[in-house]
Amino acid sequence: MLAILSATFPFFALILAGYVAARRRMLPLEAIPGLNGFVLFFALPCMLYRFGASTPLALLLDPVLAAVYTLCAAVLVIGVVAADRRRLGWNDAALGALVAAFPNSGFMGVPLLVALLGASAAGPVMLTLVVDLLLTTSLCVALSRLDTAGAAGARQALARALQGVARNPMPWSIVLGMASQALGVRLWQPLDATIALLAAAASPVALFTIGAVLARSQMLAHRDEHRPVPWREVLPVVVLKLFAHPLLVWGAGMGAMALGLPITPFALSAMVLAAALPSASNVSLLAERFGANNGRIARIILWSTAAAFFSFSAAVALLR
């Protein structure tokens, strides 16, 4: 266990460094969107492209893994929305469901799991990322609009969410990497070296940015908050994210294996560990955009990230 904590410590230490830098204003809050933009549009796409170009296509296009993960995400979203809709309304319930079902697999999961499990872990983790960007986020955004605009507004929100996915460089970088692998394309060496430099920057800058975004979200939510957020609106979602979500994926994967479906133990372990990651920090940005209670969302992301240092390390110890 100590060896696992030693391996995960640098990743969470970088998140803490970004959080402290933003809280102490060593990093101006106005600079954080630019830092986030560098990771989202330059460094992370280059890293995902390289993994997409080098990971076996069978892992990146595994329909059974995709079906298992999608089913678990849908069950979690529907369960959270059904439990919270009457008390919180569609908007807060749907964004709460998204923060419970969407792990930080892009900024954090790919580099962390590759470091722990090897390059073969990139395929299952990137598959979960595509599912969450394309399906989980779109479903939750559509549900969030049922408060004010009804079914018509939900359809419009779903269309806007899909447009947002189309503008997101992360899935496209994976697709381009897969296409280059399938077609046997080799990049011009200076261009490949440039992409390699940006890819190398992705992991440390992304982790530092997660901490900065968490601090910014917490500070803005505290400034705009009109009522305190009780623990009963935060703690259950943190528990769902860190414990129920990976257990659900593990149970569904084991059930699929018992039925004879082609899932390898390694791929299932990588997918379970992806589900055990803390909540994705970009959900806070969606909560701001759609007028949800961002104080609640920011606290869930913050506490799931802090607690994941221990819960994720325990999951790694159990599955390795």
N, C-alpha and C positions, 0 to 999 in steps of 0.2 A: 504493500500500500504506500509506503514511504517513497518508493521508486516512482510510482504513478503520480503522487503529489508533486514530486520533483519535476516530472515531465510536464505537468499541467500548470505549475506555478508561473513560469515565464509568460504564458498567455494571459492569465488573469492579472499578473503584475502589470502588464502593459495596459490593460483596461483600467486598472486602478490609477496608473500614471496619467492617463488621459482624463480621468474623472477629477483627480486632484488639480491638474493643470487648468481645467476649465473652472472649477470651483474657486480657485485662488486667483483667477483672472490672469494667470501666466499666458494662457491662450485666450485671446478675446472671443467672446461669444459670437461676434460677427464673422470671425474667421472659420468657425466650425462648419458652416455650409460649404465653404470652399474646400476644406479638408475632406469632407464627406464626398464632394463632387469628384475630387481627385481619385479617391478609392473607387467610387461607383462607376465612373466613366473611363478611367485609364488603368489603374493598377489591377483591380479585381478582374475586369474582363480579360486582361492579358494572362493572368494566372489561370482563369477558367478555360481560356482558349488552349493553353498548353496542356492542361489536364485532359480536355476534350480531345486533343489531337493524339494523346499518348495512352489513354485508357481504352481497354478493349470495348468495342461497340456493343458487345453482348451485355456488358454491365451497365452501359449508359442507356440502353434501349430494352431493359428487362421489363416486360409487361406484367409479370407476376409481382415483382417488387413494387412497381408503380401502383398496381391494383390494391395490394395490401396496405400501402402507405396512404393512398387516397381514401380507402374505406375507413381507416382509423381517424384520419383528419375529419372526415364527414361526421363520424359518430361523435367525436369530441365537440365539434362546432354545434351540432344539433342539440347535444346534451346541455352545453353551457347556455345556449340561447333559450332553450325551453325552460331551464331553471331560473334564468335572470330576467326574461322579457317582461313579465308583469311588474316586477319590482323596479327595474332600471329603464325599461323602454327598449325598443328595437336597436337604437343607435348604440347605446352603451353596452347592451348585451352582445351585439354582434362584434363590436371592437374588442370586448372582453374575451369572446370566443376566439378571435384571431390571435390575440396575444397569448392565449393558452395553447393554440395549435401550431403556431408558426415559430419554429426554433431559429436561432441565429446561425443558420447553416451557411450563408454566403460569406459574411464578414469573418466569422469565427470557425464554423464547423469544418470547412474544407481544409484549411491549414492545420487545425488542431488534430483532426482525425488522421490526416496523412502523416503527421509527425508521430502519432501514437501507433497506427496500424500499418503504415506503409502506403505507397502510391495506389494500391488496388482499392483502398477505401474511397478514393475520389469519386468513382463511378456511382455507387449507391447514394453518397451524400449529394452529389450534383443532381441526381434523379429526384431526391426529396425536395431540393431547392426549386426545381422546375415545377413540381406539383404544387408547392406552396405559393409560388408566384402566379401561376396560371389559374389554379382551381380554388385553393383555400382562400386566398385574398379576394378573388372575384366574388365568391359566394358570400363572404362576410360583408364586403362592401355593398352588395345588392341587398342583403338582409338589413343593413343599417339604414337604408332609405325607406323602409316600410313604415316608420314612425310618421313621416310627414307627407310622403308622396304616394304611398300605396304601391300596388303592383306595377303601375306604369313607371313610377319613379325608380322602383327596383330594377326594372329592365333597362332604364336609361343609365343607372349607376353601374349595372353589370357591363353595359357597352363601354362606359368610360373606364372601368377597371381593366377591361381587355385592351383598350387603347393604351392605357398606362403600361400594361405588360409588353405591348408591342414596342414601346419606346424604351423599355428597360434593357440595357446592354448585356446584362448577365445571361439570360437564356440564349440570346443571339450569339454571344461569344462561345457558349458551349456548342451550339449548332454549327458554327463556323469551324471549330476545332474538330468536331466529328466529321464534317464534310471534307476537311483537308486530309484527315486520316483515311476516309473511304476512297478518296480520289488519288491518294498518294502524292499530294502536293507538298513540296518542300519550299519553304520561304527563302527569299534572298537573304544571305547570311547577315548583312548589316541590319536588315529589318528584324530578323529572328533574334539578334543580339539585343536590339532595342526592346522588343517584347519581353525578353528574358529579364532585363533590368527592371522594367515596370512590374513584372510578375514577382520579382524578388522583394519589391517594396510593398506588395499587397498585404502580406500577413502582419508585419509590425505596424504599418500605418493604419490598417483596418482595425486592429485591436485597440490602438490608441484612440482612434476616432470613436469606437463604441463607447469608451469611457467618457469622452468629451460630449458626445450626443446625450448620454444618460444624464450627465450633470446639467447640460443646457435644458433638457426636457424637464428635469426636476425643478430647476430654478424658474423657468417660465410657468410651469404648472402652479408652483407655490405663489408666484406673483398674481396669477389670474384666478386662483382658486377662491370660490365664494363660500365653500363649506369644507370642513375637515373630512378626509376620506377615512371611514372606519376600517379597522383591520379585517372585519368580516367581508369586505368587498375586495380585499387584496389577497389575503393569505390563502383562501381556497383556490384561487386561480394559480398562484405560485405552486401549490401542491399538485394541482392538475398538470401543470407544465413539466415540472421536474420529476414527478413520480408516475402519475396516471398515464401520461402520454407515452413514455417509453414502455411501460408495462402493457399498454394496449397494443402497441406495435409488436412487442415480443410475443404476446399471446396470439395475435392474428397470424404472425409469421410461423409460429410453432404449429398452429392449426393448419396452415397451408402446407407445411412440410408433412404433417400427419396424413393429409389427403393425397400425398404423392406429388405435389406441385414442385417444380424445380427451383428451390431456393437453397442456396448454400449457407451453412452456418456462419461463414465469414461475412457474406453480404447482409444477412439478417443482423449480425452483431453491429456492423457499421450503421445500418439504418436505425437500430434501437438507440445507439449512442448519439446519432443525429437528433433523434426525438428527445433525448435527455439533455440537450443543450438548453441554455436559458432563452427567454423570449427574444424575438428579433427586435432590434432597436428601432427599425423603420416603422413599426406599428404606431409609435408615438407621433410620428409625422402624419400618418393617416388620421389619427385621432384629432390632431390639430386641424387638419383640412376639413374633416366632416363634423366638427363641433361636438365630439364626444368629450367625456370627462377625462381630460388628459392627465389630471393629477392622479387619478386611479391607475391609468395605463402606465404612466412614468414610474409609479411606485412598484407595480408588478414587474416591470422590466428590470428595475434596479435591484429589487430583492431576489428575483430569480437569478440574476447574474451573480450577486454576492453569494447566494446559497449554493449555486452550481459548482463552485470550487470544490465543495465537499461532496455534493450529491453526484455530480458527474464523475468525479474521481472514484467514488464507490461503485458506480455503474461500470466503469472501465475494469475495476478489480474483479467484479462478478462475471464479466463477459469474456475476459482474456483467458 
